[in-house]
Amino acid sequence: MKHIFSVLIIISFCCSFVTHDNDYLDWMPNRSLSFGDFRGNIPADVSSKSAVSSSISLSYQITQIPGKTPEIIIFNRFDRNASWIQLKTQEILDLQQIYFDYSELYARKIRKEIKIMNQKNITDKQKYINLITQIAGKLSKVRSKENAMLYDQPHLIKIMKKDISDSLKLYADYLK
């Protein structure tokens, strides 16, 4: 008998209390975000300083047969209907892509650690959930630090694009 558990860990870059239908874009190596991917409604009370809201999430699905190691799928998704962009500049779009790419890097780090745990024949599902939560927490901290550092810094954005590209290549074996 299979037990299927699906829990969503959201690393939200802006909270939204508006009910919406999800329209997810899974991260893909040859597809960058476009202005058309930001389909959410811009709230009426948004100041001019809030140029963008991106809803990027890491989520997972666990399938486990009792006594066996779990099968876990890690998703890195951009929710188009929960994301909006007020000021359409290339720098802002590039910055959102960097955030999406960093989320993919951490998704790959999770996949790598899950593979190691599976090879060690660890069957305790909670240990996997703890691992996912821990790595997702690290992503959240990195994201907060980068937000302050990268905003309105085109030269740093260029450096970060190269850095994240190189890092994703190192974890190419863990692409979904």
C-alpha angles and dihedrals in degrees: 000000000000123000116206119200125179121183127171120222106193123201096190120193092196129011119236125189094190117112110236142161113255118244104179128198111199114216111262128186095230099038125081127191116268132196087255090064090068098081101150123113115259108237115244093233096056116127123223088253090066100074098160145015119198123190106202120164142182112212136168142204122209126200116181136173109209111266093015131097112267123253108228128188116198118205128197109195142174113211105218096191094051093047126079138173124206102175109046106206127143091236092058091046091048090051092052089050090053089053091049091047092050089051088054091050090055091045087056092048088054091048090051093051091046089054090052091049091049090051089053087053094238107172101177104111092198091063089058092048090050090051092050091048092048095051092043088053090054089052090052091054093047090048093053092050094047094048091064094040101046103040110114093355107116094175091054091047089057091050092047092050089057092044095051092044090054092046092051089053090055089056096040091124089065099056109132 
